[in-house]
Amino acid sequence: MKVDLNEHWCEALYDAKAAELILYGRALGLGHGEAEDVLQETFIALMQMDFPPEQPEHYCVRSFRNRALNHRRSLWRRLTREWESLRWFEKSSEETPAERAAMCCLAELPVEQREVIVLKLWHGYTFDQIGGLLEMSPNTVAGRYRYGLQKIKTKLEGLNYERTEFTGGSDAFVDAAPPLGLAQT
């Protein structure tokens, strides 16, 4: 009976976190296939546990991160990962140029900043939760998040982008706002 409960627990956790963990693996520098492999290894280990951990989601993300970092240590894997970084996100025919530019900017960030941004935005973690996961202070996490977003913002400044707003069903095209010092009155 314990095995069935454990499998149900793992299945629910997998359904809730698999896509986020693959993106997190990509943020840590893994290729898509590598992230899937690490995801599989993580859930095999979870399914072999006698009891679910006290904080299943935290344990799962932490376990995935440790396995992903171990996975990256090989030279051949590093070379494959660098080649794969050209295809960091799966391409979509519906992508806007601004989305592509933002994905490129995210991929170019240092791993430490990219990791925090993915955990904050895609996983919805707080700075305290990320700090606990990465074993660092929430202030350090917040700084990495802030610096990473600032780098993305700087690279995207002046770029025309498409924003879908409630404007009677049409798409509005908006230029980025000028810096405050340059705004015309």
TINU-928735 format. One line per field, with one value per residue (C-alpha): chain; x, y, z; residue number from 1. Coordinates in nm, 2 decimals. Example, Ala and Ser with C-alpha at 12.3 -4.5 7.8 and 13.67 -1.06 7.14 Angstrom:
BEGIN
chaine <- A; A
px <- 1.23; 1.37
py <- -0.45; -0.11
pz <- 0.78; 0.71
num <- 1; 2
//
This chain:
BEGIN
chaine <- A; A; A; A; A; A; A; A; A; A; A; A; A; A; A; A; A; A; A; A; A; A; A; A; A; A; A; A; A; A; A; A; A; A; A; A; A; A; A; A; A; A; A; A; A; A; A; A; A; A; A; A; A; A; A; A; A; A; A; A; A; A; A; A; A; A; A; A; A; A; A; A; A; A; A; A; A; A; A; A; A; A; A; A; A; A; A; A; A; A; A; A; A; A; A; A; A; A; A; A; A; A; A; A; A; A; A; A; A; A; A; A; A; A; A; A; A; A; A; A; A; A; A; A; A; A; A; A; A; A; A; A; A; A; A; A; A; A; A; A; A; A; A; A; A; A; A; A; A; A; A; A; A; A; A; A; A; A; A; A; A; A; A; A; A; A; A; A; A; A; A; A; A; A; A; A; A; A; A; A; A; A; A; A; A
px <- 0.00; 0.29; 0.43; 0.09; 0.08; 0.44; 0.38; 0.07; 0.27; 0.55; 0.30; 0.12; 0.46; 0.58; 0.26; 0.30; 0.68; 0.82; 0.79; 0.93; 1.22; 1.31; 1.32; 1.52; 1.77; 1.80; 1.87; 2.14; 2.30; 2.17; 2.05; 1.68; 1.76; 2.00; 1.74; 1.49; 1.75; 1.82; 1.44; 1.40; 1.69; 1.54; 1.20; 1.35; 1.52; 1.21; 1.00; 1.26; 1.21; 1.02; 0.84; 0.77; 0.99; 0.85; 0.86; 0.82; 0.84; 1.15; 1.32; 1.24; 1.38; 1.69; 1.75; 1.70; 1.95; 2.21; 2.18; 2.19; 2.51; 2.67; 2.56; 2.73; 3.08; 3.18; 3.39; 3.19; 2.86; 2.99; 3.07; 2.73; 2.56; 2.73; 2.61; 2.26; 2.25; 2.17; 1.83; 1.77; 1.39; 1.18; 1.10; 0.74; 0.59; 0.39; 0.69; 0.73; 1.07; 1.05; 1.00; 1.30; 1.51; 1.41; 1.49; 1.83; 1.90; 1.80; 2.03; 2.32; 2.30; 2.54; 2.40; 2.36; 2.14; 1.95; 1.88; 1.73; 1.51; 1.37; 1.30; 1.13; 0.93; 0.85; 0.84; 0.69; 0.94; 1.00; 1.35; 1.35; 1.25; 1.52; 1.78; 1.69; 1.72; 2.05; 2.19; 2.24; 2.09; 1.76; 1.94; 2.20; 1.92; 1.74; 2.05; 2.11; 1.75; 1.77; 2.10; 1.98; 1.66; 1.86; 2.09; 1.79; 1.62; 1.94; 1.97; 1.61; 1.59; 1.47; 1.34; 0.99; 0.78; 0.43; 0.20; -0.15; -0.37; -0.75; -0.79; -1.10; -0.93; -0.65; -0.28; -0.12; 0.23; 0.41; 0.76; 0.96; 0.93; 1.23; 1.44; 1.30; 1.57; 1.49; 1.11; 0.95; 0.70
py <- 0.00; 0.24; 0.20; 0.30; 0.62; 0.70; 0.65; 0.87; 1.14; 1.12; 1.13; 1.44; 1.61; 1.51; 1.65; 1.98; 2.04; 1.85; 2.14; 2.39; 2.16; 2.12; 2.50; 2.52; 2.27; 2.48; 2.78; 2.58; 2.53; 2.18; 2.10; 2.00; 1.63; 1.66; 1.83; 1.55; 1.29; 1.46; 1.49; 1.12; 1.04; 1.27; 1.10; 0.75; 0.84; 0.99; 0.68; 0.47; 0.66; 0.48; 0.79; 1.13; 1.41; 1.67; 1.94; 1.74; 2.03; 2.18; 1.84; 1.77; 2.10; 2.07; 1.71; 1.81; 2.10; 1.88; 1.62; 1.89; 2.04; 1.69; 1.62; 1.94; 1.85; 1.64; 1.80; 1.63; 1.73; 2.09; 2.10; 1.96; 2.21; 2.50; 2.39; 2.33; 2.68; 2.81; 2.64; 2.72; 2.75; 2.55; 2.77; 2.85; 3.00; 3.23; 3.39; 3.76; 3.92; 4.07; 3.72; 3.58; 3.88; 3.83; 3.46; 3.54; 3.79; 3.54; 3.27; 3.51; 3.59; 3.43; 3.10; 3.24; 3.52; 3.31; 3.04; 3.29; 3.45; 3.12; 3.01; 3.34; 3.39; 3.04; 2.85; 3.14; 3.10; 3.38; 3.51; 3.33; 3.00; 3.04; 3.13; 2.81; 2.61; 2.76; 2.79; 3.16; 3.47; 3.61; 3.94; 3.77; 3.61; 3.94; 4.10; 3.84; 3.87; 4.25; 4.25; 3.99; 4.18; 4.50; 4.33; 4.21; 4.55; 4.72; 4.49; 4.53; 4.91; 5.09; 4.76; 4.79; 4.51; 4.38; 4.38; 4.23; 4.46; 4.50; 4.73; 4.59; 4.26; 4.40; 4.40; 4.73; 4.81; 5.02; 5.16; 5.13; 5.43; 5.67; 5.70; 5.95; 6.21; 6.21; 6.22; 6.51; 6.72
pz <- 0.00; 0.08; -0.27; -0.43; -0.21; -0.30; -0.67; -0.65; -0.47; -0.73; -1.02; -0.88; -0.82; -1.17; -1.33; -1.14; -1.18; -1.48; -1.74; -1.48; -1.40; -1.76; -1.80; -1.48; -1.62; -1.93; -1.70; -1.53; -1.87; -1.97; -2.31; -2.35; -2.37; -2.08; -1.87; -1.95; -1.85; -1.52; -1.46; -1.52; -1.28; -1.01; -1.03; -1.03; -0.71; -0.56; -0.64; -0.46; -0.14; 0.14; 0.24; 0.08; 0.22; 0.45; 0.18; -0.14; -0.39; -0.22; -0.20; -0.57; -0.70; -0.47; -0.59; -0.95; -0.91; -0.75; -1.02; -1.29; -1.15; -1.13; -1.49; -1.62; -1.50; -1.80; -2.08; -2.36; -2.20; -2.17; -2.54; -2.63; -2.39; -2.56; -2.90; -2.76; -2.61; -2.95; -2.91; -2.54; -2.57; -2.81; -3.11; -3.19; -3.51; -3.29; -3.13; -3.16; -3.23; -2.88; -2.73; -2.92; -2.81; -2.45; -2.47; -2.61; -2.34; -2.07; -2.23; -2.22; -1.85; -1.61; -1.48; -1.12; -1.24; -1.49; -1.23; -0.99; -1.26; -1.37; -1.01; -0.93; -1.25; -1.37; -1.04; -0.84; -0.55; -0.31; -0.25; 0.09; -0.08; -0.35; -0.08; 0.11; -0.21; -0.31; 0.05; 0.03; 0.18; 0.03; -0.02; -0.24; -0.43; -0.47; -0.60; -0.86; -0.97; -0.99; -1.17; -1.42; -1.50; -1.53; -1.79; -1.98; -1.97; -2.09; -2.39; -2.48; -2.44; -2.75; -2.90; -3.06; -2.92; -2.95; -2.65; -2.65; -2.46; -2.42; -2.72; -2.87; -2.98; -3.18; -3.10; -3.01; -3.11; -2.85; -2.84; -2.52; -2.30; -2.31; -1.99; -1.75; -1.81; -2.18; -2.17; -2.34; -2.16
num <- 1; 2; 3; 4; 5; 6; 7; 8; 9; 10; 11; 12; 13; 14; 15; 16; 17; 18; 19; 20; 21; 22; 23; 24; 25; 26; 27; 28; 29; 30; 31; 32; 33; 34; 35; 36; 37; 38; 39; 40; 41; 42; 43; 44; 45; 46; 47; 48; 49; 50; 51; 52; 53; 54; 55; 56; 57; 58; 59; 60; 61; 62; 63; 64; 65; 66; 67; 68; 69; 70; 71; 72; 73; 74; 75; 76; 77; 78; 79; 80; 81; 82; 83; 84; 85; 86; 87; 88; 89; 90; 91; 92; 93; 94; 95; 96; 97; 98; 99; 100; 101; 102; 103; 104; 105; 106; 107; 108; 109; 110; 111; 112; 113; 114; 115; 116; 117; 118; 119; 120; 121; 122; 123; 124; 125; 126; 127; 128; 129; 130; 131; 132; 133; 134; 135; 136; 137; 138; 139; 140; 141; 142; 143; 144; 145; 146; 147; 148; 149; 150; 151; 152; 153; 154; 155; 156; 157; 158; 159; 160; 161; 162; 163; 164; 165; 166; 167; 168; 169; 170; 171; 172; 173; 174; 175; 176; 177; 178; 179; 180; 181; 182; 183; 184; 185
//
